[in-house]
Amino acid sequence: MQKSRDEYAVAVIFAMGLELGAFRPMLEREHRTPKRQRGDPNSYVAGEINGHNIILAFLPGTQGTVAAARVSSNLSRTFKHIRLQLLVGVGGRVAGEDEATLQRRDMRLGDVVVAMPANGHHGLVQYDLGRDLDGGFQLKGFLAPSPEFVRSAIIGLQTDREMLTRISEHIRAVLDGDDEDGREYGRPPASTDVLLLPNVPHVSHGCDCRNLMSRYAVRRAPRAKPDIPKIHYGLIASGNSVIMSNGSRRRILNQLNNYGDVLCFEMEGAGLATESSCLVIRGISDYADPHKQKGWQCYAALAAAAFAKELLLTIQPDEGEANSSDTDNSESRDECATLTRGVYRPRQKVRERLFATKYRV
């Protein structure tokens, strides 16, 4: 099936090939990929879910906010009617800096974090954008929020008691499918999901830390349904570093102390949010500590992809069209907003500053 470039309204972006591999089987059917605009270096996969014509794009072997911004910018050159961008993949859980917090946040490997407004903030913050002052590092602000119609759909899913069952069915459909590659995305044994107390030293980079488990592991009761991931909603911190240091994690959390609880670290969301409004969905593959392992990445990516599919099954294909046909695909831009150097600012105030500068008011 071949569709024109103008018929695609949803883009899903991935930082790694394994994340693309987790989402691609979620497509109900694939299309022949439309020809790219001249000068667009991205590679794409085209398909659909629930009547949504979807473009899948991925970073060219590099990670971080700059690479993500380039992919998003080039994508918008070829597909000019995108009204929803999803960033789907894996991230590192913010476990907390004391045992009480660790016990309170029952977030485990394979769970999913969705960026949503919390404590008066939009859901995504770039932790390495700001001013380095004598009194400490001062953040410059939050990034653009996800579109309103998407947030409304997510709130509906939060109250849907059958949502987790359907997400589990999406996961099972991939694992039980005919594609042998799908089996690589199976859930690792629960015994490999070990959360250690903060500041526990590690022997060497990439160690399995089995000698530390009996002494420093946080005691957590087994879940009644371990094969069904839980979905968590709140603040996600985005930046250009893979967080594997206890000291770095603590420093960043101290910077964000006034912004509320951060649930997850990731590396690309801030890059997309400087180009247009987007929604970040991250499967938890590690605990952002020196004991980071890759064994849960495939399953965590699959869990995030399953939530993204369930979201697209909830949103009707015509939702958001009123904000996309003549307003350059972003409702935040239509509602007097602009993004300047990663900071979400009212457009009217920017115009007033430019007027005052030009005419020396």
C-alpha positions in Angstrom: 0.0 0.0 0.0 1.3 3.4 -1.0 0.1 6.7 0.7 1.2 10.2 0.0 3.4 12.1 2.5 0.6 14.4 3.4 -1.5 11.6 4.7 0.8 10.9 7.6 -0.1 12.6 10.9 1.7 10.6 13.6 5.5 10.1 14.0 7.1 7.7 16.4 10.8 8.3 17.0 13.4 5.9 18.4 17.0 6.3 19.6 18.0 2.7 19.2 17.3 -0.1 16.7 16.0 -2.4 19.4 13.3 0.2 20.2 12.3 0.3 16.6 12.2 -3.5 16.6 9.9 -3.5 19.6 7.4 -1.2 18.0 7.4 -2.3 14.4 5.4 -5.5 15.1 2.7 -3.3 16.8 1.8 -2.0 13.3 -1.5 -3.4 12.0 0.0 -3.1 8.5 3.0 -1.6 6.8 3.0 0.8 3.8 5.4 1.5 1.1 7.6 4.3 2.5 6.9 7.6 0.7 9.8 9.3 -1.1 11.7 11.6 1.2 12.0 15.3 0.6 15.3 16.3 -1.1 18.0 16.9 1.6 16.2 14.7 4.3 18.8 12.1 5.4 16.4 10.2 7.7 15.3 6.6 7.0 11.6 5.7 7.7 9.2 2.9 8.1 5.5 3.6 7.3 2.4 1.9 8.5 -0.8 2.3 10.4 -2.6 1.6 13.7 -6.3 2.3 14.3 -6.6 4.3 11.1 -3.6 6.5 12.1 -1.0 6.7 9.3 2.3 6.5 11.1 5.9 7.2 10.3 8.6 5.5 12.3 11.9 7.4 12.4 15.1 6.6 14.2 18.4 8.2 15.2 21.4 7.5 12.9 23.5 5.5 15.4 23.9 8.4 17.8 22.0 9.4 20.8 21.3 12.6 22.7 19.2 15.8 22.3 21.0 17.2 19.3 20.6 14.0 17.2 16.9 13.8 18.2 16.4 17.5 17.2 17.9 16.9 13.8 15.8 13.8 13.1 12.6 15.7 14.1 13.6 18.7 12.0 14.3 16.7 8.9 11.1 14.6 9.5 9.0 17.8 9.4 10.5 18.7 6.1 9.2 15.5 4.4 6.0 15.0 6.4 4.5 18.4 6.8 1.2 17.4 8.5 2.5 15.6 11.5 0.4 16.6 14.5 1.6 14.0 17.1 5.2 12.9 17.8 5.9 10.1 20.2 9.3 9.3 21.6 9.3 5.6 22.6 12.1 3.6 24.1 14.0 2.9 27.3 15.1 5.0 30.2 16.6 4.7 33.7 14.4 4.8 36.8 15.0 7.3 39.5 14.9 5.1 42.5 15.4 7.6 45.3 18.2 8.4 47.7 16.9 6.6 50.9 15.3 3.3 51.6 11.9 4.8 52.6 11.6 6.4 49.1 12.8 3.1 47.5 10.0 1.2 49.3 7.3 3.8 48.5 8.0 3.9 44.7 7.2 0.4 43.6 8.6 1.0 40.1 10.4 -2.1 38.6 12.3 -3.0 35.5 9.9 -3.4 32.6 7.5 -0.8 34.0 6.6 2.2 31.8 6.9 6.0 32.6 4.8 8.5 30.6 5.7 12.2 30.8 2.7 14.0 32.2 2.2 17.3 34.0 3.1 17.1 37.8 3.4 19.8 40.5 2.5 22.5 38.0 5.1 21.5 35.4 4.7 20.1 31.9 6.2 16.6 32.4 9.6 17.0 30.7 12.6 19.0 31.9 16.1 19.4 30.5 18.4 19.0 33.5 21.6 20.2 31.7 20.2 23.5 30.3 20.6 26.5 32.5 23.1 28.8 34.2 26.1 27.7 36.2 26.1 30.3 39.0 28.2 30.6 42.2 25.2 29.5 44.2 24.7 26.4 42.0 23.2 25.4 38.7 20.0 27.2 37.9 17.7 25.5 35.4 16.1 27.7 32.7 12.7 26.1 32.4 10.5 23.3 31.2 10.0 22.3 27.6 6.8 22.3 25.6 4.0 20.1 26.9 2.4 17.2 24.9 -0.7 18.1 23.0 -3.9 18.6 25.0 -5.8 15.9 23.1 -3.1 13.4 24.0 -3.1 14.3 27.6 -6.8 13.9 27.7 -6.6 10.4 26.2 -3.9 9.4 28.8 -6.1 10.6 31.6 -8.8 8.4 30.2 -6.5 5.4 30.1 -5.4 6.0 33.8 -9.0 5.3 34.9 -9.4 2.3 32.6 -9.2 -0.9 34.7 -8.7 -3.0 31.6 -5.8 -1.0 30.2 -3.0 -3.1 31.8 -4.6 -6.3 30.5 -4.7 -5.0 26.9 -1.1 -3.8 27.2 -0.1 -7.3 28.3 -2.0 -8.7 25.3 -0.1 -6.4 22.9 3.2 -7.7 24.4 2.1 -11.3 24.2 1.0 -10.9 20.6 4.6 -9.9 19.7 6.2 -12.7 21.8 3.9 -15.4 20.4 4.1 -14.2 16.8 5.7 -15.9 13.9 8.8 -13.7 13.9 11.6 -15.4 15.8 13.2 -12.1 16.5 10.3 -11.2 18.7 11.4 -13.8 21.2 14.4 -11.7 22.0 12.0 -9.3 23.7 10.8 -11.7 26.3 10.7 -10.7 29.9 13.9 -11.7 31.9 13.6 -13.6 35.1 12.4 -11.6 38.1 15.5 -12.7 40.0 17.5 -10.4 37.7 15.5 -7.3 38.8 17.6 -6.3 41.8 17.4 -2.8 43.2 20.4 -2.0 45.4 20.5 0.7 48.1 21.9 4.1 47.1 25.6 4.6 47.1 26.5 0.9 47.0 29.9 0.7 45.4 30.5 -1.5 42.3 33.5 -3.7 41.5 34.0 -2.7 37.9 32.1 -1.3 35.0 29.5 -3.8 33.8 29.9 -6.1 36.8 26.9 -8.4 37.6 27.1 -7.3 41.2 25.8 -10.7 42.4 28.1 -10.5 45.4 26.3 -7.4 46.5 22.7 -8.6 46.2 22.4 -10.4 49.5 23.8 -7.5 51.5 22.4 -4.4 49.8 19.3 -5.4 47.9 16.1 -3.6 48.7 13.5 -6.1 49.9 10.4 -6.0 47.7 7.4 -8.3 47.8 6.7 -10.2 44.6 4.0 -8.8 42.4 0.8 -10.7 42.1 1.0 -10.4 38.3 4.7 -9.9 37.4 4.1 -10.3 33.7 1.9 -7.2 33.5 3.9 -3.9 33.6 2.7 -1.0 35.7 2.4 2.4 34.1 3.7 5.5 36.0 2.9 9.1 35.1 4.9 12.2 36.0 8.2 14.1 35.4 10.9 12.8 33.1 14.4 14.4 33.2 16.2 14.7 29.8 19.8 15.4 29.1 22.9 14.3 27.1 24.3 11.8 29.7 23.8 8.2 30.5 23.3 8.4 34.2 25.4 5.6 35.9 27.0 7.5 38.8 25.5 7.8 42.2 27.1 11.2 42.6 25.7 12.6 39.3 22.3 11.2 40.0 22.2 12.9 43.4 23.5 16.2 42.0 20.8 16.3 39.3 18.0 15.4 41.7 19.2 18.2 44.0 18.9 20.6 41.1 15.4 19.4 40.4 14.4 19.3 44.1 12.0 22.2 43.7 10.3 20.7 40.6 8.8 17.6 42.3 9.6 13.9 42.0 11.5 12.9 38.9 10.6 9.3 37.8 13.0 8.7 34.9 16.1 9.8 33.1 16.4 9.7 29.3 18.5 11.4 26.6 16.4 12.5 23.6 13.1 14.1 24.8 14.5 17.6 25.2 15.8 17.6 21.6 12.3 16.8 20.2 10.6 19.3 22.5 12.7 22.1 21.1 11.3 21.4 17.7 7.6 20.7 18.5 5.3 19.3 21.1 5.9 15.6 21.8 5.0 12.8 24.3 7.9 10.8 25.9 7.2 7.2 26.8 10.0 5.2 28.5 10.2 1.6 29.5 12.5 1.2 32.6 15.6 -0.9 31.8 17.9 0.1 34.6 18.0 2.0 37.9 20.4 4.8 36.8 23.2 3.6 39.0 26.7 2.0 38.5 25.1 -1.5 38.3 23.4 -0.7 35.0 22.8 -3.8 32.9 21.4 -4.2 29.4 19.5 -7.4 30.0 16.1 -5.6 30.4 16.4 -3.2 27.4 14.4 -5.3 24.9 11.5 -6.1 27.2 11.4 -2.5 28.5 11.3 -1.2 24.9 8.5 -3.7 24.2 6.4 -2.6 27.2 6.8 1.1 26.1 5.7 0.2 22.6 2.7 -1.6 23.9 1.6 1.5 25.8 2.1 3.6 22.8 -0.1 1.3 20.7 -2.8 1.3 23.4 -2.7 5.1 23.3 -3.1 5.2 19.5 -6.0 2.8 19.8 -7.6 5.3 22.2 -7.1 8.4 20.1 -9.3 8.8 17.0 -7.5 9.5 13.8 -9.2 12.9 13.4 -8.4 14.2 16.9 -6.1 17.2 16.9 -6.8 18.1 13.3 -8.2 21.5 14.3 -4.8 22.4 15.7 -2.8 21.0 12.8 -4.2 22.0 9.4 -3.1 25.6 9.4 -0.9 26.0 12.5 2.3 24.0 11.6 1.3 20.8 13.5 1.7 22.0 17.1 -1.1 23.1 19.4 1.3 24.8 21.7 2.4 27.0 18.8 -1.2 27.8 18.0 -1.8 28.8 21.6 0.7 31.6 21.6 3.8 29.5 22.4 7.3 29.4 21.0 10.5 27.5 21.9 13.6 29.5 22.2 16.9 27.6 23.1 14.9 24.8 24.7 12.7 27.1 26.9 8.9 27.2 26.6 8.0 30.9 26.5 4.8 32.8 25.7 5.0 34.0 22.1 3.4 37.4 22.9 6.2 38.2 25.3 8.8 37.4 22.7 7.1 39.7 20.2 6.9 42.5 22.7 10.7 42.2 23.4 11.4 42.3 19.6 9.2 45.3 19.2 10.9 47.1 22.0 14.3 46.4 20.7 13.5 47.5 17.1 11.8 50.7 18.1 13.7 51.3 21.3 10.5 51.6 23.4 
